[in-house]
Amino acid sequence: MYLNFVVLKALSEGQKSGYDLMKYLDEHSGWKVSPGSIYPLLNSLLLHGDVTQKISGRKKFYSITPKGKITLLESKKLKEKMINEAKSNIKVMSDLCGFKDADLMSDMISRFGNSDKPFGDLTFDMMNLRETLFKVVLDKQKLIKNKIKIRKILIDSTTKLSKIK
């Protein structure tokens, strides 16, 4: 769903080829999308009437349709609603659990609402870090076996990052 949103947003800025969309996604979201991902998505958007296709020589160019603009607007509203709910949930959790960094978390969530690439060129790396950390921590065997290593990596990383001025 998020990929649909970013593709429709890109096409709302003007007509693009599949290759242009792959470059746009990399530049704006940090995602390196393959042709095996982008073209099936574009075909799906074509079938739903959200985009049109124009062939010029060997290239296919895609444009957003009026229906696609409505889909994009609905997606933006849904994204805004999800962000507001997440911020509200953080506030509730903060009140219940004494979470000290609720404002910081709320600000981070707001950044996701204002940009496809909220942390600049680091967005993709931060997403990978979060995914890797969750995989390791949620795998009880890995966690038990490597708890000391994981703690050392986290402490070292936190120390190094806090020294950046």
C-alpha positions as CSV (number, residue, x, y, z in Angstrom):
1,M,0.0,0.0,0.0
2,Y,2.8,2.4,0.9
3,L,4.5,1.8,-2.4
4,N,1.2,2.5,-4.3
5,F,1.0,5.8,-2.4
6,V,4.6,6.9,-3.3
7,V,4.1,5.8,-7.0
8,L,0.8,7.8,-7.3
9,K,2.5,10.8,-5.5
10,A,5.3,10.6,-8.1
11,L,2.9,10.5,-11.0
12,S,0.9,13.4,-9.6
13,E,4.1,15.4,-10.2
14,G,4.1,14.4,-13.9
15,Q,4.3,11.5,-16.4
16,K,7.1,9.0,-15.7
17,S,8.4,5.7,-17.1
18,G,8.9,2.7,-15.0
19,Y,12.6,3.4,-14.8
20,D,11.9,7.0,-13.8
21,L,9.7,5.7,-11.0
22,M,12.4,3.3,-9.8
23,K,14.8,6.3,-9.6
24,Y,12.2,8.5,-7.9
25,L,11.6,5.8,-5.3
26,D,15.3,5.4,-4.6
27,E,15.8,9.2,-4.3
28,H,12.7,10.0,-2.3
29,S,12.2,7.0,-0.1
30,G,15.5,5.1,-0.1
31,W,13.9,2.0,-1.6
32,K,15.7,0.3,-4.4
33,V,12.8,-1.1,-6.2
34,S,13.4,-3.7,-8.9
35,P,11.6,-4.0,-12.3
36,G,10.1,-7.2,-10.9
37,S,8.3,-5.0,-8.3
38,I,7.5,-1.8,-10.1
39,Y,5.9,-3.2,-13.3
40,P,3.5,-5.6,-11.6
41,L,2.5,-2.6,-9.3
42,L,2.0,-0.4,-12.4
43,N,-0.1,-3.1,-14.0
44,S,-2.3,-3.3,-10.9
45,L,-2.7,0.5,-10.9
46,L,-3.6,0.3,-14.6
47,L,-6.3,-2.4,-13.9
48,H,-7.8,-0.3,-11.1
49,G,-7.9,2.8,-13.3
50,D,-5.5,4.8,-11.2
51,V,-3.0,5.3,-14.0
52,T,-2.9,5.3,-17.7
53,Q,-0.1,4.1,-20.0
54,K,1.2,5.7,-23.1
55,I,3.7,3.9,-25.3
56,S,6.4,5.9,-27.1
57,G,8.8,3.8,-29.1
58,R,10.1,1.1,-26.7
59,K,9.2,3.1,-23.5
60,K,6.0,3.1,-21.5
61,F,5.0,6.2,-19.8
62,Y,2.5,6.3,-16.9
63,S,0.2,9.2,-15.8
64,I,-2.1,9.5,-12.9
65,T,-5.9,9.5,-13.7
66,P,-8.6,11.5,-11.9
67,K,-9.5,8.3,-10.1
68,G,-5.8,7.9,-9.1
69,K,-5.9,11.4,-7.7
70,I,-8.8,10.5,-5.6
71,T,-7.0,7.3,-4.4
72,L,-4.0,9.4,-3.6
73,L,-6.1,11.9,-1.6
74,E,-7.7,9.0,0.3
75,S,-4.3,7.5,1.0
76,K,-3.0,10.9,2.3
77,K,-6.0,11.1,4.6
78,L,-5.5,7.5,5.8
79,K,-1.8,8.2,6.4
80,E,-2.7,11.3,8.4
81,K,-5.2,9.4,10.4
82,M,-2.7,6.6,11.2
83,I,-0.1,9.1,12.3
84,N,-2.5,10.9,14.6
85,E,-3.6,7.6,16.1
86,A,0.0,6.5,16.6
87,K,0.8,9.8,18.3
88,S,-2.3,9.4,20.5
89,N,-1.3,5.9,21.4
90,I,2.2,7.0,22.3
91,K,0.7,9.6,24.6
92,V,-1.5,7.0,26.3
93,M,1.4,4.6,26.7
94,S,3.5,7.5,28.1
95,D,0.9,8.3,30.7
96,L,0.4,4.6,31.6
97,C,4.1,3.5,31.7
98,G,5.9,6.7,32.4
99,F,7.6,6.7,29.0
100,K,9.9,9.7,29.1
101,D,10.5,10.2,25.4
102,A,6.9,10.5,24.2
103,D,7.5,14.0,22.7
104,L,10.5,12.7,20.8
105,M,8.6,9.7,19.5
106,S,5.7,11.9,18.5
107,D,8.1,14.2,16.6
108,M,9.6,11.2,14.8
109,I,6.1,10.0,13.7
110,S,5.3,13.5,12.5
111,R,8.4,13.4,10.3
112,F,7.0,10.3,8.6
113,G,3.8,12.2,7.9
114,N,5.7,15.1,6.3
115,S,8.1,13.2,4.0
116,D,8.6,10.0,2.1
117,K,12.2,10.1,3.3
118,P,11.9,11.5,6.9
119,F,15.5,10.9,7.8
120,G,17.1,12.0,4.6
121,D,19.6,9.5,3.1
122,L,19.6,7.6,6.4
123,T,16.0,6.5,6.1
124,F,16.7,3.2,4.4
125,D,19.6,2.4,6.8
126,M,17.4,3.2,9.8
127,M,14.6,1.0,8.6
128,N,17.1,-1.9,8.1
129,L,18.5,-1.3,11.5
130,R,15.1,-1.4,13.1
131,E,14.1,-4.5,11.2
132,T,17.3,-6.3,12.1
133,L,17.1,-5.3,15.8
134,F,13.5,-6.6,16.0
135,K,14.4,-9.9,14.3
136,V,17.3,-10.5,16.7
137,V,15.4,-9.4,19.8
138,L,12.2,-11.3,19.0
139,D,14.2,-14.5,18.3
140,K,14.5,-15.8,21.8
141,Q,17.3,-18.3,21.0
142,K,19.4,-15.6,19.4
143,L,18.6,-13.2,22.2
144,I,19.6,-15.6,24.9
145,K,22.7,-16.8,23.0
146,N,23.9,-13.3,22.1
147,K,22.5,-11.0,24.8
148,I,26.0,-9.7,25.9
149,K,27.1,-9.1,22.2
150,I,23.8,-7.3,21.4
151,R,24.0,-5.1,24.6
152,K,27.6,-4.2,23.7
153,I,26.7,-3.2,20.1
154,L,23.8,-1.1,21.4
155,I,25.9,0.6,24.1
156,D,28.8,1.3,21.6
157,S,26.4,2.6,19.0
158,T,24.6,4.8,21.4
159,T,27.9,6.2,22.8
160,K,29.2,6.9,19.3
161,L,26.0,8.6,18.1
162,S,25.7,10.7,21.2
163,K,29.2,12.1,20.5
164,I,28.2,13.5,17.1
165,K,28.0,17.2,17.3
